[in-house]
């Protein structure tokens, strides 16, 4: 989303409290479409969007295949899971 069109930028805590105190939260999609809570709006779109393809899971499996190589066969399952998680979510760090 483009930040240049944001009419107001509030503190995330202020936005969260405004959301909790807003009595008109009937239809989820309509609420966020018309919402002025820009920080929470972006977060909700990121968290609740439905993927249109299987590309993200295919990419995650590809990363997993690269991590678990012939030389890393003694790796613990937890370490493997942690490395895949970090690799897939590295953009968020």
PyMOL commands that set and color helices and strands:
alter all, ss='L'
color gray80, all
select helices_A, chain A and resi 3-5+12-21+28-34+38-48+55-67+70-72+77-88+90-92
alter helices_A, ss='H'
color red, helices_A
deselect
rebuild
show_as cartoon
